[in-house]
Amino acid sequence: MKTINSLETESLNLAAAAPRVTRIPLVAKLAFTSFMVVLVPVYWSKYGPTNFLYFCDLALFVTMAAVWLENGLLASMAAVGIILPQLVLWCGDFVAHLIGIEFIGMTDYMFDATRPLFLRGLSFFHGWLPFLLLYLVARLGYDRRALPAWTGVAWGAMLVSYFFLPPAGAHPANPLAPVNVDYVYGFNDAAAQTWMPGWAWLAFLLIALPALVFFPTHRLLGRFFGSRTAS
């Protein structure tokens, strides 16, 4: 007669031998990878490496890892960080432009005829990436560790952007090189905001983004897609 220990060992062996279930279709992985293979060298050559410190661009790399590793924490980090601002601010500003309304100017560059059309076309990922992330979180589950993890990433990116990258109104040698990365000097790239001292605006962002953007997204994703501590 088998003992309880032997039955448990046999169950573990069977579980280990079972094939791993793929939760993200291979075609989705290859399609996203193909997009990244095109975007990264183009952005690097046209905008320069500092462009990848924007939250949306950081989210692309995190999403790439999440897609291939099928890692819920990574997918959740990108989702909690960019879904709300991309849908409300980027998509909202783009639609406002289309109907002739001035919103916040975040997508002014999409209507700049001096920029190559192909380059602007690549930037449409801002519109579809939030929906891809919702799909990934639905498949992989929402990991509540995403909130502190992405907050740390965002803080690091903002501090680097504020102390080491060109401010709003700067004129770098490369006219396409980003200034005011992550809007650490205000929402207008042509001039810094004047509502408060620069350091106060940065402090406001460090507090307000986690409290007013990341946390509400965290709660909504946890509510609709479950709340896990491990992928």
C-alpha positions as CSV (number, residue, x, y, z in Angstrom):
1,M,0.0,0.0,0.0
2,K,1.4,3.4,-1.0
3,T,2.2,5.8,1.7
4,I,1.0,9.4,1.6
5,N,4.6,10.6,0.9
6,S,4.9,8.3,-2.1
7,L,1.6,9.6,-3.5
8,E,2.7,13.2,-3.0
9,T,6.0,12.4,-4.8
10,E,4.2,10.8,-7.7
11,S,1.9,13.8,-8.0
12,L,4.8,16.2,-8.1
13,N,6.6,14.1,-10.7
14,L,3.5,14.1,-12.9
15,A,3.1,17.8,-12.5
16,A,6.7,18.4,-13.5
17,A,6.4,16.1,-16.5
18,A,3.2,17.9,-17.8
19,P,3.8,20.2,-20.7
20,R,3.9,23.9,-19.9
21,V,0.7,25.7,-21.0
22,T,1.4,28.7,-23.3
23,R,-0.8,31.6,-22.3
24,I,0.4,34.0,-25.0
25,P,0.1,32.8,-28.6
26,L,3.3,32.6,-30.5
27,V,1.9,34.8,-33.3
28,A,1.4,37.6,-30.7
29,K,5.0,37.2,-29.5
30,L,6.5,37.3,-33.0
31,A,4.3,40.2,-34.1
32,F,5.3,42.3,-31.1
33,T,9.0,41.3,-31.4
34,S,8.9,42.3,-35.1
35,F,7.6,45.7,-34.2
36,M,10.4,46.2,-31.6
37,V,13.0,45.1,-34.1
38,V,11.9,47.9,-36.4
39,L,11.2,50.6,-33.7
40,V,14.3,50.3,-31.5
41,P,17.0,51.0,-34.2
42,V,14.8,53.7,-35.9
43,Y,14.2,55.5,-32.6
44,W,17.8,55.2,-31.6
45,S,19.1,56.7,-34.9
46,K,16.5,59.4,-35.1
47,Y,15.8,60.4,-31.5
48,G,18.8,59.0,-29.7
49,P,19.0,56.7,-26.7
50,T,17.5,59.1,-24.2
51,N,14.1,58.7,-25.9
52,F,13.8,55.3,-24.2
53,L,13.5,56.9,-20.8
54,Y,9.9,58.0,-21.6
55,F,7.5,55.8,-19.6
56,C,5.9,54.6,-22.7
57,D,9.2,53.4,-24.2
58,L,10.3,51.8,-21.0
59,A,6.9,50.0,-21.0
60,L,7.7,48.6,-24.4
61,F,10.8,46.8,-23.1
62,V,9.0,45.6,-20.0
63,T,6.2,44.3,-22.2
64,M,8.6,42.5,-24.5
65,A,10.0,40.6,-21.6
66,A,6.5,39.9,-20.2
67,V,5.4,38.5,-23.6
68,W,8.2,36.0,-23.9
69,L,8.5,35.1,-20.2
70,E,4.7,35.1,-19.8
71,N,5.4,37.0,-16.6
72,G,2.4,38.5,-14.9
73,L,4.4,40.9,-12.8
74,L,6.2,42.5,-15.8
75,A,2.9,42.8,-17.7
76,S,1.3,44.3,-14.6
77,M,4.1,46.8,-14.2
78,A,3.7,48.2,-17.7
79,A,-0.1,48.2,-17.4
80,V,-0.2,50.1,-14.1
81,G,2.2,52.6,-15.4
82,I,0.9,53.6,-18.8
83,I,-2.7,52.4,-19.4
84,L,-4.4,55.5,-17.9
85,P,-2.0,58.2,-19.2
86,Q,-1.8,56.7,-22.7
87,L,-5.6,56.3,-23.1
88,V,-6.6,59.6,-21.5
89,L,-3.7,61.9,-22.4
90,W,-2.1,60.6,-25.5
91,C,-5.2,59.2,-27.2
92,G,-7.3,62.0,-25.9
93,D,-4.9,64.6,-27.2
94,F,-4.6,62.9,-30.6
95,V,-8.4,62.8,-31.0
96,A,-8.6,66.4,-29.9
97,H,-6.2,67.4,-32.7
98,L,-8.2,65.5,-35.2
99,I,-11.3,67.5,-34.4
100,G,-9.5,70.8,-34.1
101,I,-9.5,71.1,-30.3
102,E,-6.3,72.2,-28.4
103,F,-5.8,69.9,-25.4
104,I,-2.4,69.5,-23.8
105,G,-0.1,69.3,-26.9
106,M,1.3,65.8,-26.1
107,T,0.7,64.6,-29.7
108,D,1.7,67.8,-31.5
109,Y,4.6,65.9,-33.0
110,M,2.2,63.5,-34.7
111,F,1.0,66.4,-36.9
112,D,4.5,67.9,-37.5
113,A,5.0,67.6,-41.3
114,T,8.7,68.1,-40.9
115,R,9.0,64.7,-39.2
116,P,9.0,61.6,-41.5
117,L,5.6,59.9,-41.8
118,F,7.1,56.5,-41.1
119,L,8.6,57.8,-37.8
120,R,5.2,59.2,-36.8
121,G,3.5,56.0,-37.8
122,L,5.7,54.0,-35.4
123,S,4.4,56.3,-32.6
124,F,0.9,54.9,-33.0
125,F,2.0,52.2,-30.5
126,H,0.9,54.7,-27.9
127,G,-2.7,54.0,-29.0
128,W,-2.6,50.2,-29.2
129,L,-0.1,49.3,-26.4
130,P,-2.7,49.9,-23.6
131,F,-5.0,47.4,-25.2
132,L,-2.2,44.8,-25.6
133,L,-1.4,45.2,-21.9
134,L,-5.0,44.7,-20.9
135,Y,-5.0,41.5,-22.9
136,L,-1.7,40.4,-21.3
137,V,-3.0,41.1,-17.8
138,A,-6.3,39.3,-18.6
139,R,-4.2,36.2,-19.7
140,L,-1.5,36.3,-17.0
141,G,-3.4,37.9,-14.1
142,Y,-2.7,41.1,-12.3
143,D,0.2,41.1,-9.8
144,R,-0.2,43.7,-7.1
145,R,3.6,44.0,-6.7
146,A,3.4,46.0,-9.9
147,L,2.5,49.2,-8.1
148,P,5.7,49.6,-6.0
149,A,7.8,48.1,-8.8
150,W,6.6,50.5,-11.4
151,T,6.7,53.4,-9.0
152,G,10.4,52.7,-8.5
153,V,11.0,52.6,-12.2
154,A,9.1,55.9,-12.8
155,W,10.9,57.7,-10.0
156,G,14.3,56.6,-11.4
157,A,13.4,57.7,-14.9
158,M,12.1,61.1,-13.7
159,L,15.1,61.8,-11.5
160,V,17.5,61.0,-14.4
161,S,15.5,63.1,-16.8
162,Y,15.4,66.1,-14.5
163,F,19.1,66.1,-13.4
164,F,20.8,64.8,-16.5
165,L,18.7,65.4,-19.7
166,P,17.9,68.6,-21.6
167,P,15.1,70.7,-20.0
168,A,12.1,72.2,-21.7
169,G,13.1,74.9,-24.2
170,A,16.6,73.4,-24.8
171,H,17.9,73.1,-28.4
172,P,20.0,70.0,-28.7
173,A,22.2,69.4,-31.7
174,N,19.8,66.8,-33.0
175,P,16.5,68.6,-33.5
176,L,14.6,65.4,-33.0
177,A,16.4,64.6,-29.7
178,P,13.9,64.7,-26.8
179,V,13.8,67.4,-24.2
180,N,11.8,67.6,-21.0
181,V,11.6,63.7,-20.9
182,D,8.7,62.5,-18.8
183,Y,7.5,66.1,-18.6
184,V,9.7,66.8,-15.5
185,Y,9.6,70.5,-16.5
186,G,5.9,70.7,-17.3
187,F,3.7,69.6,-20.2
188,N,5.2,72.1,-22.7
189,D,8.5,71.1,-24.3
190,A,9.1,74.6,-25.5
191,A,9.2,76.2,-22.1
192,A,9.2,75.1,-18.5
193,Q,6.0,75.5,-16.4
194,T,5.9,78.6,-14.3
195,W,3.2,77.6,-11.8
196,M,5.9,76.6,-9.2
197,P,9.6,76.2,-8.8
198,G,11.2,73.4,-10.9
199,W,12.0,71.3,-7.9
200,A,8.5,71.6,-6.6
201,W,7.0,70.4,-9.9
202,L,9.4,67.4,-9.8
203,A,8.3,66.7,-6.2
204,F,4.7,67.0,-7.3
205,L,5.2,64.5,-10.1
206,L,7.0,62.0,-7.7
207,I,4.0,62.1,-5.4
208,A,1.1,62.7,-7.7
209,L,1.8,60.1,-10.4
210,P,1.8,57.1,-7.9
211,A,-1.2,58.5,-6.0
212,L,-3.4,59.8,-8.8
213,V,-2.4,57.6,-11.8
214,F,-0.7,54.4,-10.7
215,F,-2.8,53.6,-7.6
216,P,-6.2,54.0,-9.3
217,T,-5.0,51.8,-12.2
218,H,-3.7,49.3,-9.7
219,R,-7.1,49.1,-7.9
220,L,-9.0,48.7,-11.2
221,L,-6.7,46.1,-12.6
222,G,-6.8,44.2,-9.3
223,R,-10.6,44.3,-9.2
224,F,-11.1,43.1,-12.8
225,F,-8.2,40.8,-13.3
226,G,-7.5,39.3,-9.9
227,S,-4.8,40.2,-7.4
228,R,-1.8,38.0,-7.3
229,T,1.6,38.1,-5.5
230,A,3.3,35.8,-8.0
231,S,3.2,35.2,-11.7
